[in-house]
Amino acid sequence: MQAFKQILFPVDLSEASPKIVPYVREMAEKFEAEVHLLFVARILQHFTSIYVPHPSISKFEEEMKQGAEKKLQEFTEEYFKDAPCKGKVILGDAAQEVLNYIQSEGIDLVIMGTHGRKGLEHIIFGSVAERVVKHSPVPVLTVNPYTKD
């Protein structure tokens, strides 16, 4: 079996993220791997087409990124304080940026949560996990954070 030395844990910093931590920590400990935490903040460029001034959008995106970096740092300190871990916040499309990060950082395994969207919500928002699973060049372990322990 392949050794996993670089594990990517894409987080949305919702209440679901901590529920996936035990799976990530277990795999990281088992394989003595470094954990990469990645938060992707959605870009708001599509709002420029409805006459929202570009500087307003850029300023909001920068503030959003700074807030996410602070929240990711807090998450890292709480759940990965004693583990080899690094975090990054990126602006963009979540699934595409996860796939880009896999390539650029030499990731061996992705562990990510599913949200179980159904019906219209799934059609409108899609599934980041589904897109990553379909297009990832490395194994992806998906965890439903809402299952009973």
Backbone as numpy.savetxt, mean C-alpha at the origin, in Angstrom:
# Nx Ny Nz CAx CAy CAz Cx Cy Cz
11.96 -23.65 -2.25 11.12 -22.46 -2.25 12.00 -21.21 -2.25
11.52 -20.21 -2.91 12.23 -18.94 -3.02 12.32 -18.25 -1.66
13.45 -17.63 -1.39 13.61 -16.84 -0.18 13.06 -15.44 -0.44
12.29 -14.96 0.48 11.71 -13.61 0.36 12.53 -12.68 1.24
13.31 -11.81 0.63 14.17 -10.89 1.39 13.62 -9.47 1.43
12.75 -9.14 0.48 12.14 -7.81 0.42 10.63 -7.99 0.30
9.91 -7.65 1.37 8.46 -7.82 1.40 7.80 -6.45 1.33
6.89 -6.30 0.38 6.14 -5.06 0.25 4.78 -5.21 0.92
4.47 -4.27 1.79 3.18 -4.21 2.47 2.53 -2.87 2.12
1.72 -2.84 1.04 1.01 -1.60 0.71 -0.07 -1.35 1.76
-0.09 -0.17 2.33 -1.06 0.15 3.38 -1.95 1.30 2.94
-3.18 1.28 3.41 -4.06 2.42 3.15 -4.27 3.24 4.43
-3.62 2.80 5.51 -3.67 3.47 6.80 -5.08 3.55 7.38
-5.95 2.65 6.95 -7.29 2.56 7.51 -7.24 1.62 8.71
-8.40 1.37 9.31 -8.47 0.45 10.44 -8.15 -0.98 10.03
-8.14 -1.27 8.75 -7.82 -2.61 8.26 -6.32 -2.90 8.28
-5.49 -1.88 8.10 -4.04 -2.10 7.98 -3.43 -2.83 9.17
-3.74 -2.45 10.42 -3.15 -3.18 11.55 -3.54 -4.66 11.61
-4.67 -5.00 11.03 -5.12 -6.40 11.06 -4.26 -7.29 10.17
-3.54 -6.70 9.25 -2.69 -7.46 8.32 -1.26 -7.57 8.86
-0.91 -6.70 9.79 0.45 -6.65 10.34 0.95 -8.02 10.82
0.16 -8.82 11.56 0.70 -10.10 12.03 1.16 -11.02 10.89
0.48 -10.99 9.77 0.88 -11.81 8.62 2.21 -11.32 8.05
2.34 -10.00 7.96 3.56 -9.41 7.42 4.73 -9.70 8.36
4.53 -9.49 9.64 5.61 -9.72 10.61 6.04 -11.19 10.63
5.08 -12.10 10.57 5.40 -13.53 10.58 6.26 -13.91 9.38
5.88 -13.45 8.21 6.66 -13.76 7.00 8.03 -13.08 7.04
8.08 -11.85 7.51 9.35 -11.14 7.59 10.30 -11.83 8.57
9.79 -12.26 9.70 10.62 -12.96 10.68 11.08 -14.31 10.14
10.17 -15.03 9.52 10.50 -16.35 8.99 11.62 -16.28 7.95
11.57 -15.29 7.09 12.54 -15.18 6.01 13.64 -14.15 6.27
13.63 -13.55 7.48 14.60 -12.51 7.82 14.61 -11.43 6.74
13.41 -10.97 6.40 13.22 -10.02 5.30 13.03 -8.60 5.81
13.33 -7.67 4.93 13.05 -6.26 5.19 11.64 -5.97 4.68
10.89 -5.22 5.48 9.52 -4.85 5.10 9.53 -3.44 4.52
8.86 -3.28 3.39 8.67 -1.99 2.76 7.20 -1.62 2.93
6.93 -0.54 3.63 5.56 -0.03 3.75 5.36 1.03 2.67
4.28 0.92 1.93 4.01 1.87 0.85 2.59 2.38 0.96
2.46 3.70 1.03 1.15 4.34 0.98 1.08 5.15 -0.29
0.05 4.91 -1.08 -0.13 5.67 -2.32 -1.33 6.60 -2.16
-1.05 7.89 -2.23 -2.10 8.91 -2.17 -2.58 9.18 -3.59
-3.86 9.18 -3.76 -4.44 9.40 -5.09 -4.15 10.81 -5.58
-3.71 10.90 -6.84 -3.49 12.22 -7.43 -4.84 12.79 -7.86
-4.90 14.09 -7.90 -6.18 14.76 -8.15 -6.19 15.51 -9.48
-5.33 15.13 -10.41 -5.22 15.83 -11.69 -6.54 15.91 -12.45
-7.39 14.88 -12.31 -8.64 14.89 -13.08 -9.56 16.05 -12.69
-9.31 16.69 -11.53 -10.13 17.83 -11.14 -9.79 19.10 -11.92
-8.64 19.12 -12.59 -8.29 20.31 -13.38 -9.27 20.48 -14.53
-9.89 19.41 -14.97 -10.84 19.51 -16.08 -12.15 20.17 -15.67
-12.38 20.33 -14.37 -13.61 21.00 -13.92 -13.28 22.38 -13.31
-12.19 22.96 -13.79 -11.81 24.33 -13.47 -11.40 24.55 -12.01
-10.86 23.54 -11.39 -10.22 23.76 -10.10 -8.79 24.18 -10.43
-8.32 25.30 -9.93 -6.99 25.79 -10.29 -5.89 24.78 -9.95
-4.97 24.61 -10.88 -3.87 23.66 -10.70 -3.07 23.92 -9.42
-2.73 25.20 -9.10 -1.97 25.44 -7.86 -2.71 24.96 -6.62
-4.03 25.06 -6.60 -4.82 24.59 -5.45 -4.70 23.08 -5.32
-4.78 22.38 -6.44 -4.67 20.92 -6.43 -3.28 20.51 -6.00
-2.26 21.14 -6.55 -0.88 20.81 -6.20 -0.61 21.03 -4.72
-1.11 22.14 -4.19 -0.92 22.45 -2.76 -1.63 21.39 -1.91
-2.84 21.04 -2.27 -3.59 20.03 -1.51 -2.88 18.68 -1.57
-2.38 18.29 -2.75 -1.66 17.02 -2.89 -0.42 17.00 -2.01
0.31 18.12 -1.96 1.51 18.18 -1.13 1.16 18.07 0.35
0.09 18.75 0.77 -0.35 18.65 2.16 -0.83 17.24 2.49
-1.50 16.62 1.54 -1.96 15.25 1.72 -0.77 14.31 1.87
0.25 14.51 1.05 1.45 13.68 1.11 2.17 13.85 2.45
2.29 15.09 2.91 2.94 15.34 4.20 2.17 14.70 5.35
0.84 14.80 5.31 0.02 14.16 6.34 0.17 12.65 6.31
0.22 12.08 5.11 0.37 10.64 4.98 1.74 10.19 5.48
2.78 10.98 5.21 4.12 10.63 5.69 4.15 10.60 7.22
3.48 11.56 7.85 3.42 11.58 9.32 2.66 10.36 9.84
1.53 10.07 9.23 0.72 8.92 9.65 1.47 7.61 9.42
2.19 7.49 8.30 2.96 6.28 8.01 4.09 6.12 9.03
4.72 7.22 9.41 5.77 7.16 10.43 5.21 6.65 11.76
4.04 7.13 12.15 3.39 6.68 13.38 3.06 5.19 13.28
2.55 4.77 12.14 2.21 3.36 11.91 3.46 2.49 12.02
4.55 2.95 11.42 5.81 2.21 11.46 6.31 2.09 12.89
6.28 3.17 13.64 6.75 3.15 15.03 5.90 2.24 15.90
4.61 2.19 15.63 3.73 1.35 16.45 3.85 -0.13 16.12
3.96 -0.48 14.84 3.87 -1.89 14.45 5.18 -2.52 13.97
6.16 -1.70 13.61 7.41 -2.25 13.07 8.65 -1.64 13.72
8.50 -1.14 14.94 9.57 -0.46 15.64 10.84 -1.32 15.74
10.67 -2.60 15.99 11.80 -3.49 16.23 12.14 -4.38 15.03
11.67 -3.99 13.86 11.87 -4.83 12.66 12.54 -4.01 11.56
13.33 -4.68 10.69 13.90 -3.95 9.55 12.77 -3.51 8.62
12.60 -2.21 8.52 11.44 -1.68 7.80 11.75 -0.29 7.27
11.19 0.01 6.11 11.24 1.38 5.60 9.91 1.72 4.97
9.58 3.00 5.00 8.29 3.44 4.48 8.43 4.51 3.43
7.43 4.59 2.57 7.44 5.59 1.51 6.01 5.97 1.16
5.82 7.25 0.86 4.53 7.77 0.39 4.74 8.25 -1.03
3.83 7.84 -1.92 3.91 8.19 -3.33 2.55 8.72 -3.77
2.54 9.68 -4.67 1.30 10.14 -5.28 1.08 9.37 -6.57
-0.15 8.92 -6.82 -0.44 8.23 -8.07 -1.60 7.27 -7.94
-1.72 6.41 -8.93 -2.73 5.36 -8.92 -2.19 4.21 -8.08
-2.95 3.77 -7.09 -2.45 2.80 -6.11 -1.90 1.52 -6.76
-2.68 0.88 -7.58 -2.24 -0.39 -8.17 -1.00 -0.19 -9.03
-1.00 0.83 -9.86 0.14 1.07 -10.75 1.41 1.39 -9.96
1.27 2.18 -8.91 2.45 2.54 -8.11 2.97 1.35 -7.32
2.09 0.46 -6.88 2.55 -0.77 -6.21 3.36 -1.60 -7.21
2.85 -1.76 -8.41 3.56 -2.53 -9.44 4.90 -1.87 -9.80
4.93 -0.55 -9.89 6.19 0.16 -10.16 7.19 -0.06 -9.03
6.70 -0.02 -7.80 7.57 -0.17 -6.63 8.17 -1.58 -6.58
7.38 -2.58 -6.93 7.88 -3.96 -6.97 9.12 -4.03 -7.87
9.02 -3.43 -9.04 10.13 -3.45 -10.00 11.32 -2.62 -9.51
11.07 -1.41 -9.06 12.17 -0.50 -8.72 12.93 -0.91 -7.46
12.27 -1.60 -6.53 12.91 -1.94 -5.26 13.30 -3.41 -5.14
13.08 -4.20 -6.18 13.45 -5.61 -6.12 12.66 -6.40 -5.10
11.38 -6.14 -5.03 10.50 -6.81 -4.07 10.34 -8.28 -4.46
10.33 -9.16 -3.45 10.18 -10.61 -3.67 8.78 -11.12 -3.38
8.04 -10.41 -2.51 6.71 -10.84 -2.08 5.90 -9.61 -1.71
4.62 -9.64 -2.06 3.70 -8.58 -1.67 2.66 -9.19 -0.75
2.41 -8.53 0.37 1.33 -8.94 1.28 0.42 -7.74 1.41
-0.84 -7.94 1.02 -1.76 -6.80 1.05 -3.17 -7.24 1.43
-3.91 -6.30 1.93 -5.28 -6.56 2.33 -6.25 -6.41 1.18
-7.38 -7.04 1.35 -8.50 -6.88 0.43 -9.60 -6.18 1.21
-10.42 -5.45 0.52 -11.52 -4.78 1.21 -12.87 -5.42 0.90
-12.89 -6.34 -0.01 -14.12 -7.06 -0.30 -15.23 -6.18 -0.85
-14.88 -5.18 -1.66 -15.92 -4.36 -2.27 -16.78 -5.22 -3.19
-18.06 -4.90 -3.22 -18.98 -5.66 -4.05 -19.86 -4.70 -4.85
-20.46 -5.25 -5.86 -21.46 -4.51 -6.63 -20.95 -3.23 -7.23
-21.76 -2.18 -7.10 -21.46 -0.89 -7.71 -20.16 -0.29 -7.17
-19.91 -0.44 -5.87 -18.68 0.09 -5.29 -17.45 -0.55 -5.97
-17.52 -1.85 -6.24 -16.41 -2.54 -6.91 -16.27 -2.04 -8.35
-17.38 -1.82 -9.01 -17.34 -1.34 -10.40 -16.74 0.06 -10.45
-17.12 0.94 -9.53 -16.64 2.32 -9.53 -15.19 2.40 -9.09
-14.84 1.78 -7.98 -13.50 1.93 -7.42 -12.54 0.83 -7.86
-13.07 -0.28 -8.33 -12.21 -1.38 -8.72 -11.55 -1.99 -7.50
-10.59 -2.82 -7.74 -9.89 -3.46 -6.66 -8.39 -3.33 -6.89
-7.74 -2.63 -6.00 -6.29 -2.50 -6.10 -5.65 -3.87 -5.98
-6.10 -4.66 -4.99 -5.53 -5.99 -4.79 -5.71 -6.86 -6.03
-6.87 -6.81 -6.64 -7.14 -7.61 -7.83 -6.19 -7.23 -8.97
-5.99 -5.94 -9.18 -5.10 -5.49 -10.25 -3.65 -5.88 -9.96
-3.23 -5.79 -8.70 -1.86 -6.16 -8.35 -1.67 -7.66 -8.54
-2.62 -8.46 -8.07 -2.52 -9.92 -8.23 -2.39 -10.29 -9.71
-3.19 -9.67 -10.55 -3.19 -10.01 -11.98 -1.90 -9.62 -12.70
-1.24 -8.56 -12.23 -0.11 -8.03 -12.98 1.24 -8.11 -12.27
1.26 -8.60 -11.06 2.51 -8.66 -10.30 3.47 -9.71 -10.85
4.75 -9.36 -10.96 5.75 -10.33 -11.39 6.24 -11.22 -10.23
5.77 -10.94 -9.01 6.18 -11.71 -7.83 4.92 -12.22 -7.12
5.07 -13.21 -6.22 3.90 -13.72 -5.49 3.23 -12.62 -4.67
1.89 -12.72 -4.58 1.10 -11.79 -3.79 0.23 -12.59 -2.83
0.36 -12.29 -1.55 -0.48 -12.89 -0.52 -1.53 -11.86 -0.15
-2.81 -12.19 -0.38 -3.87 -11.26 -0.01 -4.55 -11.75 1.26
-4.90 -10.80 2.12 -5.49 -11.11 3.41 -6.77 -10.30 3.54
-7.86 -11.00 3.85 -9.10 -10.30 4.14 -9.06 -9.89 5.61
-8.94 -8.59 5.88 -8.80 -8.15 7.27 -10.07 -8.29 8.10
-11.16 -8.63 7.45 -12.43 -8.69 8.16 -12.89 -10.11 8.48
-12.03 -11.09 8.24 -12.40 -12.45 8.62 -12.20 -12.62 10.12
-12.92 -13.56 10.67 -12.79 -13.83 12.11 -11.51 -14.57 12.38
-10.88 -14.23 13.50 -9.63 -14.89 13.88 -9.88 -16.28 14.41
